[in-house]
Amino acid sequence: MKNKRNCFSFFPRIHPISLLLSMMFLFITFNGSEAQSQILQPVEYNKDQLVKMAVQGQISEARMSYPPYRIGADGKLSVVPGTESIVYNFRTGDSAVNMAGDHIEPAVTLRHPSPFDSPESRGFTFLSCIGNTVRVLTGEAKGEIGYIIGKHGDPRVMVDFKDPEVLKKLTLNDKMHIYAHGVGMEFTNVEGVKIMSTSPALIDALTEAGMGVTEEGKLRINVALKVPAKIMGSGLRRSHSHSGDYDIQMFDEEVVNKYNLDRLRFGDIVAIINADVSYGRIYRTGAITIGVVSHGNSVVAGHGPGVTTLFTSTEGNIDPVLDSDANLKNLLFK
């Protein structure tokens, strides 16, 4: 009997504290994964009621002011490229922060040929939605298909293409046809969330990437980064958010490091915490706004990478989940 071994004696001895910690880890892991794997309901919206309409723009020329200096928030002067034109080396998925440029608009910028405050120009910018299909009408790239990736100011809409070779075929003033589709969209199974500048194609792509409605009735959506509303700048004075953008100020190094804002890329889906842009852009505790990074960084006080609004909730009925892949490059250009 002395030589008989316990049937469990071949297992290594585990210290009670180690065993307790292991059990706690498994419990937390199980519960965490259970929360993430919660079954989501697909979003429902008034898809059959949405009007698809034609709008048209042309590639705008690069612009510089005179004198060409930009005065930084630190008082330094710089001369760098700015808005519009065709940008060959900063496109969807590329850094919106690390560049020798100011307010750079990625890929291709379109304008309507009429004055920016005309009804026609406003129709062009207001009706264009992120994810809308764009077809080149003129030049060597005629027939190529791209997608709207952002808006900047009232007159400008940005477009990108899956194949970078298309950009080399384009020339200034080439015309493009936009299949404008999405304005008037409303969720029918999510309360308290307004939609702006969002196309059905983007809804489909976001849904495939994990967007849905939780059991609590919240809109869950993957975002690349979360941004505190306290550092939002240019765009605050508007009475609406259906065009233009809302700038992330990058002048507070502590906040930039805390929220990893130096990682911002063109096309990133971001959540702005405590921002309500239902009828203009304001700070409101508990509100959440979702948008897409549409133009690049700036040294000018009050400015920075610009965000075009997609969704906003005064009551905070949005649940943003961090996901580094939440970028238009992965959503529209797979």
C-alpha distance (Angstrom), angle and dihedral (degrees) to the residues before:
residue distance angle dihedral
M1 . . .
K2 3.78 . .
N3 3.78 91.4 .
K4 3.76 94.8 48.2
R5 3.79 111.6 113.1
N6 3.76 124.2 -145.4
C7 3.79 109.4 -106.8
F8 3.84 89.5 -121.9
S9 3.78 96.2 47.0
F10 3.80 93.4 100.9
F11 3.84 90.2 68.6
P12 3.82 114.5 92.0
R13 3.77 114.9 -107.4
I14 3.82 112.0 -101.4
H15 3.77 121.4 -153.8
P16 3.83 110.9 -120.8
I17 3.84 92.5 -123.4
S18 3.81 91.6 50.9
L19 3.78 89.8 49.2
L20 3.81 90.9 50.3
L21 3.82 92.5 49.3
S22 3.81 91.0 48.7
M23 3.79 91.4 51.5
M24 3.82 90.9 48.6
F25 3.83 90.5 50.5
L26 3.80 91.8 50.8
F27 3.80 90.8 48.1
I28 3.80 93.4 50.4
T29 3.79 92.6 43.6
F30 3.79 92.6 49.4
N31 3.77 93.7 47.9
G32 3.82 92.6 44.0
S33 3.79 93.4 51.0
E34 3.78 90.1 45.1
A35 3.80 89.9 55.6
Q36 3.81 91.7 48.9
S37 3.80 92.6 46.7
Q38 3.80 92.9 51.2
I39 3.77 108.2 140.1
L40 3.79 110.0 -105.0
Q41 3.78 125.7 -156.1
P42 3.83 115.6 -131.0
V43 3.79 113.2 -106.8
E44 3.77 114.9 -103.2
Y45 3.78 124.0 -152.6
N46 3.79 141.5 162.2
K47 3.81 93.3 -81.3
D48 3.82 96.6 152.9
Q49 3.81 91.7 53.1
L50 3.80 96.7 54.6
V51 3.79 117.4 109.8
K52 3.83 119.0 -135.8
M53 3.79 109.6 -150.9
A54 3.81 137.4 174.4
V55 3.79 121.4 -114.3
Q56 3.77 126.2 168.3
G57 3.79 137.2 -154.9
Q58 3.77 140.9 167.4
I59 3.79 134.4 -133.7
S60 3.78 108.4 -90.0
E61 3.78 126.2 -140.0
A62 3.81 124.8 -110.7
R63 3.80 113.6 -91.1
M64 3.79 133.5 -151.2
S65 3.79 130.1 177.0
Y66 3.81 125.0 -133.0
P67 2.93 121.0 -86.0
P68 3.80 89.8 31.1
Y69 3.82 96.7 -137.8
R70 3.78 124.6 118.7
I71 3.79 114.7 -154.9
G72 3.80 110.5 -137.8
A73 3.79 125.7 -145.2
D74 3.82 86.0 -107.0
G75 3.81 92.1 54.7
K76 3.80 95.4 -106.9
L77 3.79 121.4 135.3
S78 3.81 122.5 -133.2
V79 3.78 136.6 178.4
V80 3.81 110.8 -151.8
P81 3.83 139.1 140.6
G82 3.81 116.0 -78.7
T83 3.79 139.0 -176.9
E84 3.82 135.2 -12.2
S85 3.82 135.4 7.3
I86 3.84 124.7 85.0
V87 3.82 114.3 -46.7
Y88 3.80 109.2 -160.7
N89 3.80 103.2 -176.5
F90 3.82 104.8 37.2
R91 3.77 111.2 62.0
T92 3.80 141.1 139.4
G93 3.82 109.4 -36.3
D94 3.82 94.9 20.7
S95 3.81 124.9 114.7
A96 3.81 115.0 -75.3
V97 3.81 90.5 -166.7
N98 3.80 112.9 42.9
M99 3.80 106.5 66.7
A100 3.78 141.0 101.5
G101 3.78 92.0 -115.0
D102 3.81 141.0 87.7
H103 3.82 123.7 -131.6
I104 3.82 89.2 -11.7
E105 3.81 112.4 -172.6
P106 3.82 110.5 -145.3
A107 3.83 123.9 -121.9
V108 3.83 109.4 -21.1
T109 3.80 130.8 -0.4
L110 3.80 120.8 -153.1
R111 3.80 129.7 -164.4
H112 3.77 132.7 -178.6
P113 3.82 109.0 -112.9
S114 3.82 93.5 -126.8
P115 3.85 122.4 82.5
F116 3.81 112.5 -68.1
D117 3.83 93.4 -114.8
S118 3.82 95.1 50.7
P119 3.83 121.4 111.2
E120 3.82 89.2 -116.3
S121 3.80 93.4 54.4
R122 3.79 91.5 46.0
G123 3.79 90.2 50.0
F124 3.80 88.5 52.9
T125 3.82 94.5 52.9
F126 3.81 100.9 33.8
L127 3.82 95.1 48.2
S128 3.82 95.9 44.8
C129 3.82 111.4 95.8
I130 3.80 132.8 -166.9
G131 3.80 107.9 -93.6
N132 3.82 96.3 23.9
T133 3.80 114.3 144.1
V134 3.82 116.0 -108.8
R135 3.82 125.0 -162.4
V136 3.82 123.8 -161.8
L137 3.81 110.2 -126.9
T138 3.80 103.7 -175.1
G139 3.78 143.4 33.4
E140 3.79 133.4 21.8
A141 3.83 92.0 -38.1
K142 3.81 93.9 54.0
G143 3.81 111.1 149.2
E144 3.82 96.2 20.9
I145 3.82 115.2 136.6
G146 3.82 125.9 -136.6
Y147 3.80 139.9 157.8
I148 3.79 136.7 -118.5
I149 3.81 109.5 -106.8
G150 3.81 103.8 174.6
K151 3.80 152.9 -17.1
H152 3.80 128.9 -125.4
G153 3.77 123.8 -171.0
D154 3.78 117.7 -26.9
P155 3.82 99.3 -65.2
R156 3.81 105.2 45.2
V157 3.81 136.9 78.8
M158 3.82 124.4 178.5
V159 3.81 124.7 -140.4
D160 3.81 132.3 -171.3
F161 3.81 135.8 -174.1
K162 3.79 131.6 -145.1
D163 3.81 92.1 -129.0
P164 3.84 111.2 60.8
E165 3.83 89.4 -156.1
V166 3.82 88.5 73.2
L167 3.81 90.1 69.5
K168 3.82 90.0 59.1
K169 3.81 90.4 56.2
L170 3.80 94.8 51.3
T171 3.79 123.7 92.4
L172 3.78 133.0 -166.4
N173 3.82 114.2 -78.3
D174 3.82 93.3 20.4
K175 3.80 107.1 150.8
M176 3.80 125.4 -124.2
H177 3.80 132.1 -165.9
I178 3.82 117.5 -140.8
Y179 3.79 122.8 -157.4
A180 3.82 94.0 -145.1
H181 3.78 108.7 -154.5
G182 3.79 130.5 155.0
V183 3.80 110.3 50.2
G184 3.81 108.4 126.0
M185 3.81 93.4 32.8
E186 3.83 115.2 152.2
F187 3.79 130.1 177.5
T188 3.81 113.7 -120.8
N189 3.82 97.6 -168.6
V190 3.83 100.6 38.0
E191 3.79 120.5 68.4
G192 3.77 126.5 -150.6
V193 3.83 98.1 17.1
K194 3.81 120.9 116.8
I195 3.81 121.3 -158.1
M196 3.81 126.0 -144.6
S197 3.82 134.2 176.6
T198 3.82 91.7 -7.8
S199 3.80 123.4 137.9
P200 3.82 127.4 -151.7
A201 3.83 87.0 -116.7
L202 3.81 90.2 59.4
I203 3.82 91.1 47.0
D204 3.81 88.8 54.4
A205 3.82 92.3 48.2
L206 3.81 93.6 47.2
T207 3.81 90.5 48.0
E208 3.80 91.4 51.7
A209 3.82 87.8 50.6
G210 3.82 92.7 54.5
M211 3.80 108.9 -79.3
G212 3.79 116.1 143.4
V213 3.77 147.3 122.4
T214 3.81 119.5 -74.9
E215 3.79 125.8 -139.1
E216 3.81 86.7 -100.4
G217 3.80 90.7 57.3
K218 3.81 96.6 -107.5
L219 3.78 125.4 139.8
R220 3.81 105.7 -116.6
I221 3.79 113.8 -160.1
N222 3.79 135.5 168.1
V223 3.81 115.8 -118.3
A224 3.80 131.6 -175.2
L225 3.81 94.1 -141.3
K226 3.78 142.6 0.1
V227 3.80 118.2 -129.9
P228 3.85 126.3 -163.8
A229 3.81 112.5 -125.4
K230 3.81 90.5 -136.5
I231 3.83 90.3 80.1
M232 3.82 97.4 46.9
G233 3.79 113.9 117.7
S234 3.80 136.9 159.9
G235 3.80 113.0 48.4
L236 3.80 96.2 45.5
R237 3.80 97.0 113.1
R238 3.80 97.6 60.8
S239 3.80 122.4 107.1
H240 3.82 92.5 -143.7
S241 3.82 139.9 28.2
H242 3.81 101.7 -148.6
S243 3.79 92.8 108.8
G244 3.77 136.3 19.2
D245 3.79 124.0 31.1
Y246 3.80 146.7 -96.6
D247 3.83 118.4 -118.4
I248 3.81 127.3 -130.9
Q249 3.81 107.7 -142.8
M250 3.81 111.8 -138.3
F251 3.81 99.8 -170.7
D252 3.82 98.7 102.1
E253 3.81 104.9 78.9
E254 3.81 93.7 -167.7
V255 3.82 92.7 55.9
V256 3.81 92.4 42.7
N257 3.82 90.4 54.4
K258 3.80 94.7 42.6
Y259 3.81 93.5 53.9
N260 3.85 97.5 32.3
L261 3.78 90.5 -122.0
D262 3.80 92.4 158.4
R263 3.84 84.8 74.4
L264 3.82 93.5 64.5
R265 3.81 112.7 134.1
F266 3.78 133.6 -170.9
G267 3.79 106.4 -93.2
D268 3.82 96.1 24.3
I269 3.81 114.3 148.2
V270 3.82 104.7 -134.9
A271 3.80 136.8 -177.7
I272 3.80 118.3 -137.3
I273 3.78 107.2 -154.3
N274 3.83 117.7 -142.7
A275 3.82 92.8 9.3
D276 3.81 121.7 128.1
V277 3.81 114.5 -173.0
S278 3.81 98.6 168.2
Y279 3.82 94.3 121.9
G280 3.76 103.1 5.3
R281 3.79 128.1 -29.0
I282 3.80 118.5 -64.4
Y283 3.82 141.3 153.3
R284 3.81 111.3 -107.5
T285 3.80 123.8 165.9
G286 3.81 110.9 -118.2
A287 3.80 96.1 15.0
I288 3.81 120.5 121.2
T289 3.79 131.2 -159.4
I290 3.81 127.0 -168.5
G291 3.79 120.3 -156.5
V292 3.79 145.6 151.6
V293 3.82 126.0 -111.1
S294 3.79 104.3 -113.4
H295 3.81 108.5 167.0
G296 3.78 137.3 26.3
N297 3.78 138.1 -98.6
S298 3.80 125.6 -70.4
V299 3.80 136.6 -156.6
V300 3.83 91.4 -150.5
A301 3.82 116.3 107.7
G302 3.81 112.7 -97.3
H303 3.79 93.4 16.7
G304 3.81 137.8 98.0
P305 3.83 139.7 125.9
G306 3.81 107.6 -10.1
V307 3.81 125.5 -128.7
T308 3.82 124.2 -153.6
T309 3.81 111.7 -150.1
L310 3.81 121.2 -114.5
F311 3.83 105.1 161.5
T312 3.81 135.2 3.8
S313 3.80 133.7 -177.6
T314 3.79 124.3 -168.9
E315 3.82 90.0 -163.7
G316 3.80 93.9 45.7
N317 3.80 93.5 -113.2
I318 3.82 89.9 159.2
D319 3.80 125.1 94.9
P320 3.84 109.8 -158.1
V321 3.82 116.3 -161.2
L322 3.81 120.0 -164.2
D323 3.80 114.6 -115.2
S324 3.81 122.0 158.5
D325 3.83 90.1 -151.1
A326 3.82 92.8 63.0
N327 3.79 95.9 113.8
L328 3.81 133.6 118.3
K329 3.81 89.1 -118.1
N330 3.81 88.3 68.2
L331 3.79 95.0 35.7
L332 3.83 103.1 46.7
F333 3.82 106.7 15.2
K334 3.81 103.7 47.1
